[in-house]
Amino acid sequence: MTVVGPFGLSVRDQALEADVQAGLAAVEEGLLEATKSEVPFITGAAQHLVRAGGKRFRPLLVMLAAQFGDPYAPGVVPSAVVVELTHLATLYHDDVMDEAAVRRGVDSANTRWGNSVAVLTGDFLFARASQILADLGPEAVRVQALAFERLVTGQILETAGPSDGRDPVEHYLDVLGGKTGSLVAVSCRFGAMMSGADETVVDVLTQYGERLGVAFQLADDVLDIASDSHESGKTPGTDLREGIPTLPVLRLRERAARLGLPEDIALCELLDSDLSDDARHAEALAALRAHPALEQARRDTVRYAEEARAALAPLRECDAKVALRELCDAVVHRAG
């Protein structure tokens, strides 16, 4: 049994291990090639987050999903490069919107070069992803375009907030389905589709990816509160400082409205105050870490991970299916 990938994923079959490792190595080469420019400054900015590393969660899913067809099919690695470039591009934009100072343990692009360069670098990565995508055929372009629409829609809905009368938790989970679930689902779809897997298998893996993507983001929400910067690679409580209501905060507000406990109401008032003050931010972070709302968010993460695991049931038993199930456990462990 060999451990591969950043999640400590155990692969019991040597052939599968070799395929996954070779595929991820090829993706890494593809990312560096796709982020090269004739302008050295653009290359440096575009490769900033590529060279910082990262989990390569989406390419890993492409490689595992491709095991249900021909994992050596020519479109598998390029499609993995496309989804990772798209993901990286959104990180450049996210850091501008969140005014984040750290990403993957290094200065964010907006901290190093300013907001304009960060936004334009993200656009450059989108353009390079589109070039690669064009060679994968019209169906791949259509799938990616629909996913990208969902991704952007999710971001807009997050910014706009829930409409009057809409449950904030339901709204937020819909946002995550668009912002994160869509691209993770496409990773699984591309892997299966490019490998020539049956359409029923493609659909099953897409449903799995959608649920796993939401679980993955919910785990990030928990990490943003519960971890230190060494674990998460970014400044703890970034969303908290920016007033972005992630699931632990929404569960707190839900509990405060339902039970009316003075300590819950006081914490909500603290969260509504100016958290750009470091002392107030630290106080709010410590209080949330000790609050039952954080445990509720962990349970929500487990629920989505279990739904992802259940979605795999129709697939034939094989080592790739075992690995996909273990990814559900790995995502939950991140939030533990």
C-alpha positions, -999 to 999 in steps of 0.1 A, spaced: 0 0 0 15 33 -11 6 68 -1 2 94 -29 -9 129 -31 -13 156 -5 -42 139 13 -22 108 23 -43 88 -1 -34 51 1 -32 33 -32 -32 -5 -30 -25 -13 -66 9 -5 -81 -4 0 -116 -29 26 -103 -2 43 -82 20 45 -113 -8 59 -135 -18 86 -109 18 96 -102 27 98 -139 -5 117 -146 1 143 -119 37 147 -130 26 154 -166 0 179 -153 27 197 -134 48 200 -166 17 211 -185 9 238 -159 45 252 -162 43 252 -200 8 268 -200 19 296 -178 50 306 -199 48 339 -217 72 358 -240 70 385 -213 91 374 -183 71 394 -159 39 377 -169 56 343 -166 67 351 -131 32 363 -120 14 334 -137 37 308 -122 36 323 -88 9 300 -74 19 271 -96 53 270 -80 39 276 -46 25 240 -48 -10 232 -37 -31 201 -33 -38 194 -70 -71 180 -58 -88 185 -91 -61 169 -113 -60 140 -89 -98 135 -94 -93 136 -132 -67 108 -130 -88 86 -107 -119 91 -128 -100 82 -160 -94 48 -145 -129 39 -155 -119 41 -191 -86 44 -208 -63 64 -184 -38 69 -212 -62 86 -236 -47 118 -250 -72 142 -235 -69 131 -199 -38 152 -189 -47 183 -209 -82 183 -193 -66 181 -158 -44 211 -167 -75 230 -178 -93 225 -145 -63 234 -124 -56 265 -145 -92 275 -140 -89 269 -103 -57 289 -100 -72 318 -120 -101 320 -95 -76 321 -66 -59 352 -80 -93 369 -83 -105 356 -49 -74 371 -32 -82 405 -46 -118 404 -35 -108 391 0 -78 414 2 -59 383 13 -22 387 21 -11 350 20 -19 321 -3 -4 287 -1 21 299 24 35 327 2 26 363 -4 -6 365 -25 -2 380 -60 -21 411 -50 2 417 -21 33 413 -42 22 431 -74 -11 449 -66 -47 442 -75 -45 451 -112 -17 426 -119 -34 399 -99 -67 403 -117 -51 404 -151 -29 374 -143 -61 354 -134 -75 365 -168 -43 353 -185 -47 319 -169 -83 317 -181 -71 325 -216 -45 297 -215 -70 272 -202 -94 281 -231 -66 275 -256 -60 240 -243 -97 234 -241 -103 243 -277 -82 213 -287 -103 189 -266 -134 193 -287 -168 212 -287 -183 190 -260 -154 197 -236 -158 234 -243 -195 232 -236 -190 214 -203 -164 238 -191 -185 268 -202 -215 256 -182 -193 249 -152 -177 283 -154 -211 300 -156 -221 282 -124 -188 291 -108 -193 328 -115 -229 327 -106 -220 312 -73 -195 340 -66 -221 367 -76 -247 351 -53 -223 350 -24 -216 387 -30 -253 396 -33 -264 375 -3 -296 356 2 -329 372 -10 -356 382 14 -370 352 32 -344 328 19 -327 306 45 -291 318 47 -277 283 51 -295 269 21 -284 300 1 -248 294 11 -248 257 2 -262 267 -32 -233 292 -35 -208 264 -27 -224 241 -53 -216 268 -79 -183 282 -66 -166 249 -57 -188 219 -66 -191 228 -103 -153 227 -110 -147 196 -89 -176 179 -107 -161 188 -140 -128 173 -129 -145 140 -125 -165 144 -157 -135 153 -177 -115 123 -164 -143 99 -172 -153 115 -205 -118 119 -219 -110 83 -210 -140 71 -230 -160 57 -200 -197 49 -204 -220 78 -201 -236 63 -170 -202 62 -153 -195 98 -164 -228 109 -147 -221 90 -115 -187 105 -112 -200 140 -119 -226 136 -91 -198 123 -68 -176 153 -76 -204 178 -70 -210 166 -35 -173 161 -27 -166 196 -39 -191 211 -14 -176 189 14 -142 201 4 -152 238 7 -170 232 40 -138 216 53 -120 248 43 -146 269 62 -139 249 93 -101 252 87 -104 289 83 -116 291 119 -99 261 135 -64 260 120 -33 281 121 -16 295 90 9 266 89 -19 241 84 -41 260 60 -14 280 40 -33 312 45 -41 336 73 -66 322 97 -99 339 99 -95 357 66 -132 353 57 -141 363 93 -121 396 90 -137 404 56 -172 397 70 -178 368 46 -204 345 63 -190 310 61 -209 280 75 -197 282 111 -209 318 113 -242 310 96 -248 281 120 -240 305 149 -265 331 137 -291 303 131 -286 291 167 -288 326 181 -321 333 163 -335 300 175 -324 299 211 -318 335 219 -289 327 243 -271 359 255 -237 345 248 -247 337 212 -262 371 206 -231 388 221 -208 368 197 -230 377 167 -226 414 178 -188 409 180 -188 395 145 -208 424 132 -182 449 146 -150 461 129 -128 430 128 -100 448 111 -89 455 147 -65 426 155 -75 422 191 -112 421 183 -105 397 154 -85 374 177 -113 375 203 -139 365 177 -117 337 163 -111 322 197 -148 324 206 -159 307 174 -133 279 179 -150 271 212 -186 274 200 -209 245 191 -215 261 157 -181 250 146 -189 214 154 -222 217 135 -202 228 105 -180 198 109 -212 176 109 -224 193 77 -190 185 61 -193 148 71 -229 147 56 -218 159 22 -188 136 22 -210 107 30 -234 117 1 -204 117 -22 -194 82 -10 -230 69 -15 -230 83 -51 -202 59 -60 -224 28 -53 -233 20 -90 -196 19 -101 -178 -14 -104 -155 -23 -75 -119 -15 -83 -89 2 -67 -99 36 -82 -133 34 -65 -116 26 -32 -93 56 -37 -123 78 -44 -140 66 -13 -109 73 7 -109 109 -6 -142 113 12 -125 103 44 -95 126 37 -118 156 32 -136 149 65 -102 144 83 -92 179 71 -121 194 91 -116 171 121 
